[in-house]
Amino acid sequence: MEYYQLNQHNLIDYLQSLPEVLQRFSCFDNLEVQEINDGNMNFAFVVTNKQGSNQSVFVKQAPPYIKVMGEQWPLTRQRMTAEINALNYQSSVCPEMLPEVYYQSEALSVVIMQNLSQHAILRTELIQARYLPRLAEDLSTFLAETLFYSSSFALSSLNKKAMISKSSNQDMCKITEDFVFTYPFEHHEMNDYNPALSQNVIDSIQKNPNVRAHVAQMKYMFMNKPEALLHGDLHTGSVMVNGLETFVIDPEFSFVGPMGFDIGALIANLYINYFSHAHKRSMEAANYCQWLLQTIDDLWYKFEAKFLSLQQVLSDSLGFAACKMIRRILGVAKVADFMQFEKDQKLRAKLETQTLNMAIEILVNRQAYTSIADVNKLAEDLVAV
């Protein structure tokens, strides 16, 4: 089938042509199509039967460009092929953590799946200081199972090489190489700084030869350490939760790379959220900060117990976490954890400075940390200063 763009006008006809989707709706006469505009890369829609709201699907399609930028910013549709491959693999080893996929097409770069209407984005829940008792248990399971079963611990050499070849995602990896490991560490036009953030703080990263050398090591590792099939962009906006379930979504950056990258991306965003709460002088905030640090602690040790006791994985994870933290402050892609303070740039700069100081420490001295508890203590000490 030749590629064409789905939209609110032709989507229902397309769904009716798919036997795999017909059983999801009792009839097609009262379907409502809602376009979801939150994403930057792709088009997304929720299709619901107005006579039965439990009959619903989520549709995601990758255009041959970055959606928010338009056709003048071309980007290969290969990213949806990578996402389809990752979803197929992840659901085979950890099905309870993946939305059910009803249909997928590489030709149209489309995937149709379960609509997680009863779940919320993890980042939003953390900003609102919601307690999620299953979070560490569920995410440690996802990390351990998806990383282990795609690594050389579980795969033969032949199967591992086949997975590396099948999971090539060069354009999306190049985006990560640029926006995570390169631009934030130099004075680049794509960066976006808080005007209240001290130039000395920015220079402590961009003009620090030691920091730049360690970032180069992490970038080299990202490019040359094919350990396991990664999600590739596992931040708190790529997880959906409620009190009973956790789902991981959007693996369009998936490729075979270093295990510590997924773990580091996740804990980086949890530490960012910690700093966004730690400035508040209330018992509720203090309790929530302790819960966040305990969640990070539990996440690591549960992962470690489910996988292997590998110090190198912790070291790599901390290095990648640091790069992710710096990128979210000096780079172009901001996070709501700090942007909620946009009207108070001095407060935001204070929190960003704390986060950057932590990032520098766990990047440059990542080999010195033997437990996640020591990293949590660092975060607490930086807030106490």
Residue pairs with C-beta under 8 A, 6 or more apart in sequence:
1 105
1 107
1 108
2 107
3 64
3 77
3 107
3 108
3 109
4 108
5 43
5 61
5 63
6 14
6 43
6 45
6 59
6 61
6 108
6 110
7 43
8 33
8 35
8 45
11 33
11 45
11 47
11 59
12 28
12 31
12 33
12 47
15 21
15 25
15 28
15 31
15 47
15 57
15 59
15 112
16 22
16 28
18 103
18 112
20 102
20 103
20 112
21 57
21 102
21 103
21 112
24 55
24 56
24 57
24 102
25 31
25 49
25 55
26 49
26 51
26 52
26 55
27 49
27 51
30 49
30 50
30 51
31 47
31 48
31 49
31 50
32 47
32 48
32 49
32 50
33 45
33 46
33 47
34 45
34 46
34 47
34 48
35 43
35 44
35 45
36 44
36 45
36 46
38 44
39 67
40 66
40 67
40 68
41 62
41 66
41 67
41 68
41 75
41 79
41 252
42 60
42 61
42 62
42 63
42 67
42 80
42 252
43 60
43 61
43 62
43 63
43 67
44 58
44 59
44 60
44 61
45 58
45 59
45 60
46 56
46 57
46 58
46 59
46 115
46 117
47 56
47 57
47 59
48 55
48 56
48 115
49 55
49 56
53 117
56 115
56 117
57 102
57 112
57 113
57 114
57 115
58 99
58 112
58 113
58 114
58 115
58 116
59 110
59 111
59 112
60 80
60 110
60 111
60 112
60 113
61 80
61 108
61 109
61 110
62 77
62 79
62 80
62 83
62 109
62 110
62 252
63 77
63 109
64 71
64 74
64 75
64 76
64 77
65 71
65 72
65 73
65 74
65 75
66 73
66 75
75 171
76 171
77 109
78 169
78 170
78 171
78 172
79 169
79 171
79 172
79 252
79 253
80 106
80 109
80 110
80 111
80 252
81 106
81 109
82 167
82 169
82 172
82 251
82 252
82 253
82 254
82 255
83 111
83 250
83 251
83 252
83 254
84 104
84 106
84 111
85 166
85 167
85 254
86 167
86 229
86 231
86 232
86 251
86 254
87 98
87 101
87 104
87 111
87 113
87 251
88 101
88 104
89 146
89 150
89 229
90 97
90 98
90 142
90 146
90 231
90 248
90 251
91 98
91 100
91 101
93 145
93 146
93 149
93 150
94 141
94 142
94 145
94 146
96 245
97 138
97 141
97 142
97 246
97 247
97 248
98 247
98 248
99 113
99 114
99 116
99 247
99 249
100 113
100 114
101 111
101 112
101 113
101 114
102 112
102 113
102 114
103 110
103 111
103 112
104 110
104 111
104 112
105 111
116 240
116 247
116 249
118 242
119 240
119 241
119 242
119 245
119 247
120 240
120 241
120 242
121 236
121 237
121 239
121 240
122 132
122 135
122 236
122 237
122 239
122 240
122 241
123 235
123 236
123 237
123 269
123 273
123 335
123 336
123 337
124 336
125 132
125 241
126 236
126 270
126 273
126 292
126 337
127 273
127 276
127 336
127 337
127 340
129 277
129 284
129 285
129 288
131 288
131 291
132 241
132 243
132 246
132 295
133 243
134 241
134 243
134 244
134 245
134 246
135 241
135 246
135 295
135 299
136 295
136 298
136 299
136 302
137 298
137 302
138 245
138 246
139 239
139 246
139 248
139 266
139 299
140 298
140 299
140 300
140 302
140 303
140 306
141 302
141 306
142 246
142 248
143 262
143 263
143 266
143 303
143 307
144 302
144 303
144 306
144 307
145 306
146 228
146 229
146 231
147 227
147 228
147 229
147 230
147 259
147 262
147 307
148 154
148 228
148 306
148 307
149 155
150 163
150 228
150 229
150 256
151 160
151 227
151 228
151 259
152 160
152 227
153 308
155 163
163 229
163 256
164 226
164 256
167 229
167 254
167 255
167 256
168 255
169 232
169 253
169 254
169 255
172 232
172 252
172 253
172 255
173 222
173 223
173 232
173 253
173 255
173 257
175 253
176 222
176 232
176 233
176 253
177 219
177 222
177 223
178 190
179 190
179 327
179 331
179 332
179 333
180 323
180 324
180 327
180 331
181 215
181 218
181 219
181 222
181 323
182 188
182 219
183 190
183 191
183 331
183 332
184 191
184 205
184 206
184 323
184 326
184 327
184 329
184 330
184 331
185 205
185 206
185 211
185 212
185 215
185 326
185 330
186 206
187 206
190 331
190 332
191 330
191 331
191 332
192 330
192 331
192 332
192 334
193 202
193 330
194 329
194 345
194 348
194 349
194 352
195 345
196 345
196 346
196 348
196 349
197 329
197 349
197 352
197 353
198 349
198 353
201 352
201 353
201 356
202 330
204 211
204 356
204 360
205 211
205 326
205 330
205 356
205 360
206 212
206 330
208 360
210 364
211 360
211 363
211 364
214 319
214 363
214 364
214 366
215 323
215 363
217 319
218 319
218 320
218 322
218 323
218 363
219 323
221 258
221 316
221 319
222 257
222 258
222 261
222 320
225 257
225 258
226 256
226 257
226 258
227 256
227 257
227 258
227 259
228 256
228 257
228 259
229 254
229 255
229 256
230 253
230 254
230 255
230 256
230 257
230 258
230 259
230 261
230 262
231 238
231 248
231 251
231 253
231 254
231 262
232 251
232 252
232 253
232 254
232 255
232 257
232 261
232 262
233 250
233 251
233 252
233 253
233 265
234 248
234 262
234 265
234 266
235 265
235 266
235 268
235 269
235 324
235 335
236 266
236 269
236 270
236 273
237 335
238 248
238 249
238 250
238 251
239 246
239 247
239 248
239 249
240 246
240 247
240 249
241 247
258 316
258 320
259 313
259 316
259 317
260 313
260 314
260 315
260 316
260 317
260 318
260 319
260 320
261 316
261 317
261 320
263 300
263 303
263 313
263 317
263 320
263 321
264 316
264 317
264 318
264 319
264 320
264 321
264 322
264 323
264 324
265 320
265 321
265 324
266 299
267 296
267 299
267 300
267 317
267 321
267 372
268 320
268 321
268 322
268 324
268 325
268 328
269 324
269 328
269 335
269 337
270 292
270 295
270 296
270 299
271 296
271 321
271 325
271 355
271 358
271 379
272 325
272 328
272 335
272 337
272 338
272 355
273 292
273 337
274 289
274 292
274 293
274 296
274 379
275 337
275 338
275 351
275 354
275 355
275 358
275 379
275 383
276 337
276 338
276 340
276 341
276 351
277 285
277 288
277 289
277 292
278 285
278 289
278 351
278 354
278 379
278 383
279 347
279 350
279 351
279 383
289 383
293 376
293 379
293 380
296 372
296 375
296 376
297 372
297 373
297 376
300 314
300 317
300 372
301 372
304 310
304 313
307 313
311 370
314 369
314 370
314 371
314 372
315 366
315 367
315 369
316 366
318 362
318 363
318 366
318 369
318 375
319 362
319 363
319 366
321 359
321 362
322 358
322 359
322 360
322 362
322 363
322 366
323 359
323 363
325 355
325 356
325 358
325 359
326 356
326 359
326 363
327 333
328 334
328 335
328 338
329 338
329 352
329 355
329 356
330 356
338 348
338 351
338 352
339 348
341 347
341 348
341 351
342 348
354 382
354 383
357 382
358 378
358 379
358 382
361 378
362 369
362 375
362 378
369 375
